[in-house]
Amino acid sequence: MNNNGRELTTGVVWKKLLVFFLPIAAGTCIQQLYNAVDGLVVGKYVGTVALAAVGGSAAQIINLIIGFFVALTTGAAVVIAQIYGAGKEEDVQKASGNAIAVCSLTGVLLAAAGIIAAPEMLKLLKTPDDTVQASLTYLRIYFTGVPFILVLNMESNVLRSVGDSYSPFIFMLVGCVSNIIMDFAFVLWFGWGVAGVAIATVLAQIINMTLLTVKLARTDAPYKLSLANFRLRGRHFGSMMKIGIPAGLQASMYSVSNMVIQVGVNTLGTVVVASWAMTSKIDGLYWAVSNAMGSAVTTFIGQNIGAGKMDRVKLCVKQGFILSESITVAVSALIIALSRPLLGVLTDDAAVVDTTYRMLILFVPFYFTWTVIEVISAVLRGAGDAVKPVIIIGLGICFFRIIYMATVFAYFKTVEALCLAYLSSWVVTDIALVIYYRHGKWQNNNKMIAG
């Protein structure tokens, strides 16, 4: 399939957005599928304590650290999209090579730091004693794969930036199938437990990255990856960091707030910890779709700003929101309808099933409030306006949840109070972002941040 990224700057907006969005959504859903398989294998064949180890504090640490650097690649994606949309194809190859080189170096350094610091991070989160050793094993193995994870995310973003959302989807599908096969082989046949799940995840990411690298190296398109461009250079780097660092901070704020909540979860016992981990296996479908829409909107906005087509930018905002809200309602209803049967498949622990279902009912029906945050932040990021939205989200999500956990949750200490932390923070942030969006100056930003 030959995708021409310039097509995002022509044609019917909602159709182009939908066609570009679908492979991204399919890919992220597949990623959630093998996360769910991890939960299935660990929960059914290793035990509740192992499930809590993989999906509890370890997951929060991974989301915080890896999430920051993966979000950092968004900056490069926006710059490349704007360059490509402007028709400056000779610069796309240099910018892509530079971004991938930075991810390679960063990944190696991050892997070393993560392996060394893992015990202290688990201690900081007050990880239950019965899950500490398994969590440490999982984290250290996972961190060995960080260089491959960062590079594959950057390579996927390069392809999406030029309009090819199909190839990353196919390669992720291959990685997913590989991960599932290795999960069962390493855990059931070899008896490696939590270590087996971690090794399967790392090897699957390596397979995915290898396929992406071959694709980029063999293409004749302007974004071809070559050794000559695989080096650190200053050009475009500042523009990438201008968007990437705020995006990384935004992702970290979500993770920090979730880690604060995880501390509260950990105080409620292993069953609640395992149930909290299980919710991400069930409602991960929605977050995958939501993130995919945000990625699609950011790229669409970036390319059309690069092409100077502000009329299409404004249409994308309206139609992207309607599309996102419609999908949110449909997926939320699907999760509620299928969650209890799925939970019965994922775990045999009746207490975990009941507690997880109770949690899902408390926040899944309100995901429509999150859509506002996803779409507006994606639009602003694609337009190059990244700093102020991050401040708003930092206050509305991170700071608000910290205060909430120290006051409301500290008083009630119930599952209901825990789940309400999310809904209340979404509503507060919605209000602030809408006010900024309506009165902000992003609409006048019709110059490329890439220069």
Steps between C-alpha positions, in 0.01 A plus 500: 500500500642835399380785717564856395512718810412815300150351458415621850504854366232430237158332481206472739634564850299249703557222247875562486517518878301179542704303245825620659369431852377142448840326456640693798201394711530140381869499588450640848213258563727214400754631748232490768415146388842368582496698826176318579661168406781582742233547766325178397816292513624651827160508672390147408829311490728679747260653754345814647823611668684482165219694332530772764879504447476549123202737497557694822801713591711359213242615245485848655880535488507392137219738409680790669850451362439338164188710449703821527752398235243346267299823522823689428496346151179695438710812454692341216177370348344848491811656347528229233127529422531876453811466282332236285176696476698802380655289226857531636574137428877544499488586873280207602780243472741706709242573770394133516857371528579752771190404703574126481864556601392700805258223601772234468741683729230596748371143515838357596549753779146455628531121506810516719342751739177302529671171580703663777219710651218241487521389867482855634210588272300201624576595858386858436161375382454290816468186291346213703769269637357190332534658153837680529729225370282415200456872420878548510558207266242630253636855508864409446425277204265757353759777525745298288256547214462876539741596216294290255171638634605863452638440150192308383273778628704762318507298179124448520454874550718576197275288280181645647634853460515451125155343489584127522302364792461160332857366524541560876170317550616193305832485685330539836268213405803279437649606834172427678469148360863434589444628854195281555678187377804571717282579804351153498829332407710669768243478780318171434772293334818639653349606835677838510208681669515880511846495338356313203235766440764776517735318260214442254416870505860607433550250215171604338610866507831405336314320221275803447796740493694283253210499254463878525874555448502280189197688365666839548836385365364343181250765394571748221280763667640828644493357852748221413725410794868509410820479704601843370203658679510276805686748718445777750460844348369833619269581211132448588602358838390814686161493331457133587580569864266800505209262446652179631599614849155640587340185355733288712422706808129464431533121480708503818238706680240238420737232624597690816135550590436131433797409720357712781174311458694171484638573846141528621410179317791319664362585844177311424658156463613255233149426367438869431848535347434204268153637417643844423753334269222300337297812416777609263473169319128556443462874443836517320295468182358847552831662585655341193229643275511840672878528466474398137255782433731746672791382286294524180377852582852620587643374169207637301534842662879497455492421129229756424675774696815414305297540180348826629142367481342644814147440370566126509654534845181651640286237328717229651437639848122483463477172312773337709309578818171362364674185377688452826191551717296254292771235526534561875132436567502183287816356656387584854174312445692204357734487802209502746318227307799266466705571813355234733528212247857610417596517866386141543745401226791706634492379861345229717510717812135593574600786729713656226217462246246671725730783606619569144146513364402738777789730406413496130138596566621800700701669225448345152158668443669839544773466238316751282640770729855392412443552126521877541849475649623256233382699198584852617849404619563318169393805299717736699799265482467467121485879474819539701329639811620257765614677817184665635277194446752294698479748786121475495508120491767493771278697733171336402621140494816459705474768768125453544535122549781543751283734705201270458690193620637690800155619603194317363656155460697529824168552680282237328756237382250320276501374142228754417713789625793364301310495169348844558851646489504444123158639410538813711844578353372451144214746551724764658753471215225505235376836621848654511604370155179616331546849643862511378409358159226756441710796609847376402703621204576161348269575204741768386795263507520438126879484489687173519684440826755308293610815323 
